[in-house]
Amino acid sequence: MQMHHDAQPGGCRLLLVEDQVDLALLVEMALTDRGNQVTHAHGVREALAYLDDAQFDGAILDIELGDGLVYPVADRLADLGIPYLFASAGHGHTLPRPHQHARFLAKPFHIDALQGAVKDVVHC
């Protein structure tokens, strides 16, 4: 578990839930370069633990993780009033009813598209 505290003034505190380490590092670097603070969770349990211990402005969620589907994390984010978006492989997933409103970005995505989606969804 690693946390980064290098956010610049005006940046967002983001939770990134992604089990592909190489992709997570690319996303994390791109978002921190834009002045955001990114906390990376590799799975559902780790993400839920972060939500118990830290405050976030928004979250980026992969759906299929090593320890299950991310929906319990999305449920907790919704309960906390924290905006989130899904960035996941697009094949075969219909979002459950409570999360159908959420922005969905299909992998593979361009990093600029992700940054634009984060800016649209997370207002900080």
Residue frames as a rotation matrix with the C-alpha (Angstrom) as fourth column:
MET 1
0.592 0.806 0.000 0.00
0.806 -0.592 0.000 0.00
0.000 0.000 -1.000 0.00
GLN 2
-0.599 -0.798 -0.059 1.42
0.793 -0.602 0.091 3.32
-0.108 0.008 0.994 -0.98
MET 3
0.635 0.745 -0.204 0.13
0.712 -0.667 -0.219 6.83
-0.300 -0.006 -0.954 -0.59
HIS 4
-0.385 -0.714 0.584 1.40
0.850 -0.521 -0.077 9.89
0.360 0.467 0.808 -2.35
HIS 5
0.394 0.484 -0.781 1.24
0.782 -0.623 0.009 13.28
-0.482 -0.615 -0.624 -0.71
ASP 6
-0.661 -0.743 -0.101 2.53
0.541 -0.566 0.621 15.42
-0.519 0.356 0.777 -3.53
ALA 7
0.232 0.819 0.524 -0.70
0.971 -0.226 -0.077 17.13
0.055 0.527 -0.848 -4.51
GLN 8
-0.864 -0.416 0.285 -0.41
0.430 -0.903 -0.016 20.73
0.264 0.109 0.958 -5.55
PRO 9
-0.645 0.674 -0.360 -2.92
-0.066 -0.518 -0.853 23.33
-0.762 -0.526 0.378 -4.40
GLY 10
-0.075 0.731 -0.678 -6.17
-0.919 -0.314 -0.236 22.80
-0.386 0.606 0.696 -6.28
GLY 11
-0.689 -0.221 -0.691 -5.45
-0.535 0.798 0.278 19.13
0.490 0.561 -0.668 -7.01
CYS 12
0.452 0.892 0.001 -7.81
-0.745 0.377 0.550 16.29
0.490 -0.249 0.835 -6.25
ARG 13
-0.514 -0.459 0.724 -7.35
-0.759 0.636 -0.136 13.47
-0.399 -0.620 -0.676 -3.77
LEU 14
0.251 0.589 -0.769 -8.11
-0.912 0.409 0.016 10.42
0.324 0.697 0.639 -5.90
LEU 15
-0.025 -0.169 0.985 -8.48
-0.475 0.869 0.137 6.74
-0.879 -0.465 -0.102 -5.12
LEU 16
-0.032 -0.072 -0.997 -7.35
-0.965 0.263 0.012 4.53
0.262 0.962 -0.077 -8.00
VAL 17
0.159 0.149 0.976 -8.56
-0.498 0.866 -0.051 0.93
-0.853 -0.478 0.212 -7.76
GLU 18
0.651 -0.104 -0.752 -6.69
-0.721 0.227 -0.655 -1.08
0.239 0.968 0.073 -10.39
ASP 19
0.723 -0.353 0.594 -5.04
-0.156 0.754 0.638 -4.49
-0.673 -0.554 0.490 -10.19
GLN 20
0.682 -0.565 0.464 -2.89
0.688 0.279 -0.670 -4.15
0.249 0.776 0.579 -13.32
VAL 21
0.381 -0.572 -0.727 0.23
0.624 -0.421 0.658 -2.64
-0.682 -0.704 0.197 -11.78
ASP 22
-0.625 -0.681 0.382 1.71
0.736 -0.349 0.581 -1.32
-0.262 0.644 0.719 -15.04
LEU 23
-0.133 0.674 0.726 -1.49
0.636 -0.504 0.584 0.49
0.760 0.540 -0.362 -15.98
ALA 24
0.743 0.415 -0.525 -1.94
0.665 -0.370 0.649 1.78
0.075 -0.831 -0.551 -12.43
LEU 25
-0.058 -0.856 -0.514 1.56
0.719 -0.393 0.573 3.29
-0.692 -0.336 0.639 -12.48
LEU 26
-0.706 -0.167 0.688 0.94
0.668 -0.478 0.570 5.04
0.234 0.862 0.449 -15.79
VAL 27
0.269 0.903 0.336 -2.39
0.579 -0.430 0.693 6.45
0.770 0.008 -0.638 -14.61
GLU 28
0.636 -0.065 -0.769 -0.92
0.732 -0.265 0.627 7.47
-0.245 -0.962 -0.121 -11.26
MET 29
-0.442 -0.885 -0.148 2.00
0.745 -0.454 0.489 9.29
-0.500 0.106 0.860 -12.89
ALA 30
-0.556 0.283 0.782 -0.26
0.598 -0.517 0.612 11.10
0.577 0.808 0.119 -15.36
LEU 31
0.521 0.853 0.040 -2.67
0.546 -0.368 0.752 12.23
0.656 -0.370 -0.657 -12.65
THR 32
0.477 -0.409 -0.778 0.03
0.736 -0.298 0.608 13.31
-0.481 -0.862 0.159 -10.18
ASP 33
-0.618 -0.692 0.372 1.72
0.779 -0.476 0.409 15.28
-0.106 0.543 0.833 -12.98
ARG 34
-0.219 0.648 0.730 -1.53
0.392 -0.626 0.674 17.27
0.893 0.434 -0.117 -13.13
GLY 35
-0.615 -0.159 0.773 -1.27
-0.486 -0.695 -0.530 18.12
0.621 -0.701 0.350 -9.43
ASN 36
0.524 0.852 0.011 -3.47
-0.584 0.350 0.733 15.38
0.620 -0.391 0.680 -7.99
GLN 37
-0.474 -0.533 0.700 -2.76
-0.861 0.447 -0.242 13.13
-0.184 -0.718 -0.671 -5.03
VAL 38
0.260 0.529 -0.808 -3.34
-0.706 0.675 0.215 9.49
0.659 0.514 0.549 -5.99
THR 39
-0.283 -0.234 0.930 -3.74
-0.797 0.597 -0.092 6.55
-0.534 -0.768 -0.355 -3.64
HIS 40
-0.229 0.116 -0.966 -3.55
-0.783 0.567 0.254 3.19
0.578 0.815 -0.039 -5.41
ALA 41
-0.016 0.290 0.957 -5.47
-0.713 0.668 -0.215 0.17
-0.701 -0.686 0.196 -4.16
HIS 42
-0.837 -0.402 -0.372 -4.92
-0.547 0.585 0.599 -3.19
-0.023 0.704 -0.709 -5.84
GLY 43
-0.714 0.594 -0.371 -8.23
0.394 0.779 0.487 -4.73
0.579 0.201 -0.790 -4.81
VAL 44
0.207 0.950 0.235 -11.58
0.155 -0.269 0.951 -4.43
0.966 -0.161 -0.203 -3.09
ARG 45
0.597 0.043 -0.801 -10.40
0.779 0.209 0.591 -5.05
0.193 -0.977 0.092 0.49
GLU 46
-0.463 -0.850 -0.253 -7.52
0.875 -0.483 0.022 -2.58
-0.141 -0.211 0.967 0.20
ALA 47
-0.626 0.291 0.723 -9.78
0.223 -0.822 0.525 0.09
0.747 0.490 0.449 -1.33
LEU 48
0.498 0.862 -0.092 -12.38
0.299 -0.072 0.952 -0.32
0.814 -0.502 -0.293 1.43
ALA 49
0.278 -0.487 -0.828 -9.63
0.955 0.046 0.294 0.01
-0.105 -0.872 0.478 4.05
TYR 50
-0.780 -0.559 0.279 -8.45
0.602 -0.793 0.095 3.26
0.168 0.242 0.955 2.44
LEU 51
-0.222 0.785 0.578 -12.02
0.101 -0.571 0.815 4.59
0.970 0.240 0.047 2.50
ASP 52
0.632 0.396 -0.666 -12.16
0.658 0.178 0.731 3.88
0.408 -0.901 -0.148 6.23
ASP 53
0.195 -0.728 -0.657 -8.93
0.890 -0.149 0.430 5.80
-0.411 -0.669 0.619 6.88
ALA 54
-0.787 -0.583 -0.205 -8.73
0.412 -0.742 0.529 8.65
-0.460 0.331 0.824 4.36
GLN 55
0.295 0.855 -0.427 -10.82
0.118 -0.476 -0.871 11.26
-0.948 0.207 -0.242 2.60
PHE 56
-0.671 -0.446 0.593 -11.02
0.608 0.126 0.784 11.40
-0.424 0.886 0.186 -1.19
ASP 57
-0.451 0.480 -0.753 -12.50
-0.527 -0.824 -0.209 13.81
-0.720 0.302 0.624 -3.72
GLY 58
0.510 0.607 -0.609 -13.14
-0.855 0.280 -0.437 11.06
-0.094 0.744 0.662 -6.25
ALA 59
-0.082 -0.488 0.869 -12.27
-0.307 0.842 0.444 7.57
-0.948 -0.231 -0.219 -7.43
ILE 60
0.016 -0.026 -1.000 -11.35
-0.985 0.174 -0.020 5.67
0.175 0.984 -0.023 -10.58
LEU 61
0.060 0.166 0.984 -12.49
-0.614 0.783 -0.094 2.06
-0.787 -0.599 0.149 -10.50
ASP 62
-0.705 -0.166 -0.689 -11.57
-0.609 0.640 0.469 -1.00
0.363 0.750 -0.552 -12.52
ILE 63
0.312 0.942 0.121 -14.43
-0.895 0.249 0.370 -3.49
0.319 -0.223 0.921 -12.34
GLU 64
0.901 -0.005 -0.433 -12.76
0.054 0.993 0.100 -6.92
0.429 -0.114 0.896 -12.32
LEU 65
0.247 -0.813 0.527 -10.10
-0.919 -0.370 -0.139 -7.13
0.308 -0.450 -0.838 -9.62
GLY 66
-0.546 -0.594 -0.591 -8.04
-0.396 0.804 -0.443 -9.98
0.738 -0.007 -0.674 -8.24
ASP 67
-0.983 0.163 -0.086 -10.24
0.151 0.449 -0.881 -10.25
-0.105 -0.879 -0.466 -5.16
GLY 68
-0.239 0.966 0.099 -13.64
0.809 0.254 -0.531 -9.73
-0.538 -0.047 -0.842 -6.79
LEU 69
0.013 0.368 0.930 -15.80
0.803 -0.558 0.210 -7.13
0.596 0.743 -0.303 -8.48
VAL 70
-0.840 -0.528 0.128 -15.39
0.394 -0.754 -0.526 -3.49
0.374 -0.391 0.841 -7.42
TYR 71
-0.097 0.905 0.414 -19.08
0.203 -0.389 0.899 -2.83
0.974 0.171 -0.147 -6.72
PRO 72
0.476 0.246 -0.844 -18.77
0.864 0.047 0.501 -2.90
0.162 -0.968 -0.190 -2.89
VAL 73
-0.574 -0.717 -0.396 -16.26
0.734 -0.664 0.140 -0.04
-0.363 -0.210 0.908 -3.27
ALA 74
-0.767 0.361 0.530 -18.65
0.191 -0.660 0.727 1.85
0.612 0.659 0.437 -5.55
ASP 75
0.295 0.904 -0.310 -21.44
0.592 0.081 0.802 1.29
0.750 -0.420 -0.511 -3.00
ARG 76
0.153 -0.315 -0.937 -19.28
0.944 -0.233 0.232 2.75
-0.292 -0.920 0.262 -0.22
LEU 77
-0.872 -0.479 0.107 -18.28
0.484 -0.804 0.345 5.71
-0.079 0.352 0.932 -2.39
ALA 78
-0.364 0.826 0.431 -21.94
0.255 -0.357 0.899 6.40
0.896 0.437 -0.081 -3.16
ASP 79
0.464 0.523 -0.715 -22.81
0.801 0.097 0.591 6.19
0.379 -0.847 -0.374 0.55
LEU 80
-0.107 -0.631 -0.768 -20.03
0.834 -0.478 0.276 8.69
-0.541 -0.611 0.578 1.30
GLY 81
0.819 0.492 -0.296 -21.10
0.241 -0.762 -0.601 11.03
-0.521 0.421 -0.743 -1.51
ILE 82
-0.147 -0.940 -0.309 -17.75
-0.271 -0.262 0.926 10.66
-0.951 0.220 -0.216 -3.30
PRO 83
0.678 0.421 -0.602 -17.98
-0.663 -0.003 -0.749 10.81
-0.317 0.907 0.278 -7.12
TYR 84
-0.221 -0.720 0.658 -16.46
-0.170 0.693 0.700 7.94
-0.960 0.043 -0.275 -9.07
LEU 85
0.420 0.300 -0.856 -16.06
-0.902 0.032 -0.431 6.62
-0.102 0.953 0.284 -12.57
PHE 86
0.614 -0.196 0.765 -15.36
0.083 0.979 0.184 3.20
-0.785 -0.049 0.617 -14.00
ALA 87
0.250 -0.603 -0.758 -12.30
-0.966 -0.204 -0.156 2.65
-0.061 0.771 -0.633 -16.20
SER 88
-0.123 -0.116 0.986 -12.47
-0.361 0.931 0.064 -0.97
-0.925 -0.347 -0.157 -17.20
ALA 89
-0.987 -0.141 0.074 -12.54
-0.004 0.481 0.877 -3.45
-0.159 0.865 -0.475 -20.05
GLY 90
-0.541 0.816 -0.206 -15.86
-0.817 -0.567 -0.102 -2.92
-0.200 0.113 0.973 -21.76
HIS 91
-0.575 0.318 -0.754 -16.79
-0.411 0.684 0.602 -6.45
0.708 0.656 -0.262 -22.70
GLY 92
-0.320 0.553 -0.769 -19.88
0.376 0.819 0.433 -7.88
0.870 -0.151 -0.470 -21.13
HIS 93
-0.776 0.017 -0.631 -20.42
0.622 -0.147 -0.769 -5.57
-0.105 -0.989 0.103 -18.18
THR 94
0.065 0.805 0.589 -23.78
0.307 -0.578 0.756 -4.06
0.950 0.131 -0.284 -17.50
LEU 95
-0.832 -0.405 0.380 -23.44
-0.183 -0.447 -0.876 -1.78
0.524 -0.798 0.297 -14.52
PRO 96
-0.517 0.666 -0.537 -25.74
0.853 0.458 -0.251 -2.65
0.079 -0.588 -0.805 -11.61
ARG 97
0.329 0.825 0.459 -28.70
0.771 -0.515 0.374 -0.34
0.545 0.231 -0.806 -11.24
PRO 98
0.765 0.019 -0.644 -27.25
0.491 -0.664 0.564 1.83
-0.417 -0.747 -0.517 -8.43
HIS 99
-0.086 -0.927 -0.364 -24.21
0.204 -0.374 0.905 2.57
-0.975 0.003 0.222 -10.60
GLN 100
0.140 0.195 0.971 -25.74
0.957 0.226 -0.183 2.97
-0.255 0.954 -0.155 -14.07
HIS 101
0.970 0.234 -0.072 -25.40
0.218 -0.959 -0.182 6.76
-0.111 0.161 -0.981 -13.77
ALA 102
0.409 -0.889 -0.208 -21.61
0.024 -0.217 0.976 6.52
-0.912 -0.404 -0.067 -13.42
ARG 103
0.505 -0.384 -0.773 -19.25
-0.854 -0.349 -0.385 7.51
-0.122 0.855 -0.504 -16.20
PHE 104
0.642 -0.307 0.702 -17.70
0.188 0.951 0.244 4.48
-0.743 -0.024 0.669 -17.94
LEU 105
0.364 -0.645 -0.672 -14.41
-0.908 -0.407 -0.102 4.65
-0.208 0.647 -0.733 -19.80
ALA 106
0.987 0.076 0.144 -13.57
-0.042 0.974 -0.224 1.49
-0.157 0.215 0.964 -21.75
LYS 107
0.055 -0.994 0.093 -10.04
-0.411 0.063 0.909 0.08
-0.910 -0.088 -0.405 -21.76
PRO 108
-0.308 -0.893 -0.327 -7.85
0.938 -0.343 0.054 0.67
-0.161 -0.290 0.943 -23.58
PHE 109
0.828 0.560 -0.031 -8.31
0.554 -0.825 -0.109 4.39
-0.087 0.073 -0.994 -23.09
HIS 110
0.026 -0.785 0.619 -6.11
0.502 -0.525 -0.687 7.35
0.864 0.329 0.380 -23.90
ILE 111
-0.448 -0.278 -0.850 -4.75
0.894 -0.121 -0.432 9.03
0.017 -0.953 0.303 -20.78
ASP 112
-0.984 0.130 0.119 -6.14
-0.118 -0.987 0.107 12.39
0.132 0.091 0.987 -21.94
ALA 113
-0.187 0.967 -0.174 -9.61
-0.168 0.143 0.975 10.83
0.968 0.212 0.136 -22.07
LEU 114
0.049 0.148 -0.988 -9.18
0.856 0.504 0.118 9.61
0.515 -0.851 -0.102 -18.50
GLN 115
-0.802 -0.407 -0.438 -7.99
0.580 -0.705 -0.407 13.00
-0.143 -0.581 0.801 -17.31
GLY 116
-0.785 0.581 0.215 -10.97
-0.353 -0.705 0.615 14.65
0.509 0.407 0.758 -19.01
ALA 117
0.070 0.832 -0.550 -13.38
0.209 0.527 0.824 12.17
0.975 -0.173 -0.137 -17.43
VAL 118
-0.266 -0.239 -0.934 -11.86
0.950 0.102 -0.297 12.77
0.166 -0.966 0.200 -13.99
LYS 119
-0.990 -0.131 -0.052 -12.19
0.136 -0.983 -0.126 16.52
-0.035 -0.132 0.991 -14.45
ASP 120
-0.493 0.869 0.045 -15.86
-0.363 -0.252 0.897 16.13
0.791 0.425 0.440 -15.53
VAL 121
0.229 0.617 -0.753 -16.81
0.353 0.668 0.655 13.78
0.907 -0.416 -0.064 -12.68
VAL 122
0.151 -0.294 -0.944 -14.71
0.988 0.025 0.151 15.02
-0.020 -0.956 0.294 -9.78
HIS 123
0.509 0.116 0.853 -15.13
0.316 -0.947 -0.059 18.72
0.801 0.300 -0.518 -9.07
CYS 124
0.739 -0.334 -0.585 -12.25
0.564 -0.167 0.809 19.87
-0.368 -0.928 0.065 -6.92
